[in-house]
């Protein structure tokens, strides 16, 4: 169907796709107050994230803008792994450190020494079970020794697809080879981006970042509005209560590829901004992109312009 690799796209939709993160953000957070601190800083209720469970949450600034989105994997008692799509762990560490005063909590950046892969697709658990003999239930975390290396499997239920993050304390220990032998398919960044766009999965430094609040960035499900205070809570609650959010993540369809960061217009009016364009075309010669689109232009089949290229809101 697509100009991309059909085998890779099919793995995302029907099998088990492997995504390697070239610059992973993996942060270890230890201490008796670590979970409570994150609960007070971020958008999700985290106090019920007991050892062996995981939950994704958003860290926002006092202006209600997104600093980072990460999975909180409670690997062991008082030991958390923060797994993020960001390529800038220092920003997240600095933001958490800023609010750490007398708490028993310490952060360690593991990004340079640890490896991360994501297993995505409906057969992910089946493939892992066939290779390692373990079952990963939704929202669970499993730790195991693999040929002398520590491996942590964390099930992420927040993106609307089957997704398991794998963190390994060494760059390569042969696990990927075994997963491939069991039927998994390794994918490249272009096909992963197309899959992400098709499923409207917000991405770091694309749909979310300092330029967007979590509601407009498509992260509404990662906000617990009744959990109490967190950094940026008043701003985000006001945006939601008074319906002040001006933009929404939408899929665009065009005859030519769009450019990331390009403005969308309708006549003389600003309609939005392109956040994640795909370089891969469909069989009909169409290109898909994600964009932050202003509410007035969010209706299906609205036509907008991007640097002379006409695009339709799907």
N, C-alpha and C positions, 0 to 999 in steps of 0.2 A: 504493500500500500504506500510506503514511504520511500523517498530517495535515500533514506538511511539504511542501516544494516537490518534487514528483516529478521534475521536470527536473533539479534540483540533485542530489538523491540518486542519480539514475540516472547523472549525470556522474561521481560518485565511484566507482560500482561498475562502470560500463561504458565511460566516456569519459575526459574530462579536466576536472577541477574546479579552479577558481582560488580560493585562499584568500588574502585580504589580511590582513596582520598590522598592526593599528592601532598597537600599541606594540611594535615588534620589538626584540629584543636582538641586536645585531650588534657583535662586538668584534674588532678587528684585533690580532693578536699577532705581533710581529716579533722577530727575533734568532736568532743561531746556536744558542742553548740553548732556544728556545721549545718545540719539540716534545718534547725530552727532559724538560723541566720538567713539561709536561702528562702525559707518560707516567708520571712518578713521583708525580703528584698524583691521577690519576683511575683508574677501574676497568678501562679497556680497554688492550690493548697498542697503542701508537701509534707505535713506532719504525719500523714498516713503512708508515706513512702518508706515502708519497713525494709530491713535487709532482704535482698532477693527480689525487690520490685524496682520499677523505674517509671518516671513521669517527665514529660517535656514541659518546659516553662519559659517565660520571657522575662528578661532583665531590661527594664526601661530606665530612662533618665528622669530627672525631676520635671522635665518638659513633656513626659509621656512618649518620647521617641525610643525606638528599639536600639538597645546597645548590643544585645545578643539573644539568641534562642538556643537553648541546649537541653539535652536529655540528662536528667539527674538519675544516674544508675547507682542504687544503694548496694554496692558490691559486698561489703562486710559491715559489721557493726561499727558505726562512727567513721566509715570510709566511703566516700562518694566519688564517682567518676562523672565529670561534666563533659559531655560529648557534643561538640558543636560543629556546624558546617562552616563556621568562620575560619578565615586564614590569619586572624590576628588575635591570638590568645592573650596578648598583653593588655588589650583594651578591656577584656572581660575581667581579667585578674585585677587590674587597677580599679575598676568600678566596684568590685566586691571588697577589695582591701580598704577602699575609702570609707566604707560603712562598718568595717570590723574594728571595734574599739577594745573591749575587754573580753570578747567572746573566746572560748576555747575552740579555735578554728584556724587551720593553716592550709594554704594553697601551694601546690607544686605543679609546674608546667611540665607535662610529659610529652608534649607535641613532637619534640625532636627525636626522642628515643623510642616512642611507641608507634605502632602502625594501626590504621583503621581501615576496615572495609565495611561496606553495607551490602546485605543480602536482601534483594527486593523481588517480590513476586509470590503468587499463590502456592508455589511448591517449595518455598524457602525452608519451612520447618521439616518437610519430608526429606529434603536433600541433607540438611544438618543431621537429622536422625539416622540416615543411612550411613553417613561418614563417621559420626562420633557416638551414636547410640544414645543421644540425649534429646529430650523434648523441651522446646521453649514455648511456654504458654504466653498469651498476650500480657504485656506489661511486666514480664518477669525478667530477672537477671540470673544468669548461671555462670559460675566460675569453674574452670577446669585446667588441669595440667595437660599440655600437648607437647610431647617430645621435649620436656624440660622448660617449656615456655608457658607463662600464665596467659590464659585467654579468657576474656569476659564477653559473654553474649547478652545483649540487652534488646528486648523486644520493644519497639516504639509503635504505639497505637495511634499517634496523633496526626498522621498524614493521609489517612484514608486508604492506605494500601498496606500490604504485608511488608514489614520492614524490620530487619534485625541488624543492629550495629555490632560489629566484632572488633574488639580492641585487643591487640597482642603486644606483649612487652619486648618484642624484637621485630625488625622489619619484615622478615620472611622466614617462615619455619615449615613451609611445604603445605600449609593448610589449603591455600588457594588451589594448588594442584589436585588435592584430594577432592575438593568441592567440584572442580571441573570434571574430574573423572566420574563423579556421581550425577552429572547432568547439568550442573550450573553453567552459565555462559558469562564470560567476562565482557564488559561493555566499555565503550569509550565515552568521553565527555559530551560529544555532540548528540549521541543517541540518548544519554541520560537527560540532557537538557530538553530534548523533544518530549520524552516521557513525562518529565516534570511539568512542562507547559501543558500537555494534554490533560493532566490531572490537576492542573491549577495548584500545584504545590509551591508555596512561596519560597524563595531562595535568598540566601545571605547576600547583602550588598546589591540586591536586585529589587525584589518587592519590599523587603524590610531592611532597615538600617536607620541611621540618624535622620534620614529624609522622610520617615514615615512613622505613624503610630501603629500599634499592633492591630487595631480594628480595621483600618483601611488596607493594611498589608496582608489581610487574609488569615490572621492569627486569632480570630475571635474565640475559637474553641479552646485556646490556651489561656483564657482569662476566667478566673473564678471571681465573679463580681460580689459574692457574699463572704469572701474570706477575710475581709478586713484590710488594714493598711499595708501598702508596699510602696516602694519608690515610684512616683508618677501616678499613683492610684487616683488622686483627686482629678487630675486632668483627664485620664481615661474614662473614669466614671461620668464626668461631666459631658464628654463627647458622646457617650452612649445614651445617657439619660435624656439629653436635649437634642439628640439626633443631629449633631454638629459635624459628623464625619463627612467630608466632602468628596472622597474618592473611594474606588473599589477596584480590586484586582479582577481583570477581565482578559479573556483570550481574544486576540485579534487575528484576522485572516487577510492575507494580502497576496498579490501576484508576484511581488519581489520581496526579498528579505529586508526587514527593517533594521535600523541601527539602535543599539542600546543607548539610552539617554536622549534619544530624539524626541522632540516635542510633537504632540498630536494636536491638530487644530481642526476647527470646523468653521469655515469662513474666517472671520477675524477673531474668533473666540478660542481660547486655550481649552483643549479637551482632555489633556492628560500627558503622560510621558511613557515611552517604551522602556520596560525594565528587563525583559528576558526575551530576546529574539532568537529564533531557531534558524540555523543555516541550511536545514534540510527541508526539501520540498515534498509535498504529497504527489500522488500520481496525477492529480489535476493541475499540478504546477502551482499549488498554493503554499504559502509559508505561514507558520503560526508563531505568535509572540504572546507574551504576557505584558500587560501594561497597567499602570495605575490610571484609571479613567475617572474623570469627574462625573458626579451623579447624573447631571443633565444629559450625558451621552452614553449612559450605561445600558440603555435599552437594546435588546437584540436587533441586529441589522442596522444599527446606527453606523453611518459612514463618516470616517475621519480621515485626515490627511497627515502624512509624515514625510516631510522633505520631498513632496511631489508624488509620493506613493499613496494610493488610496487603500484604506484598510476598513474592514467591516468588523464590528463588535459581535462576537458569537454569543 
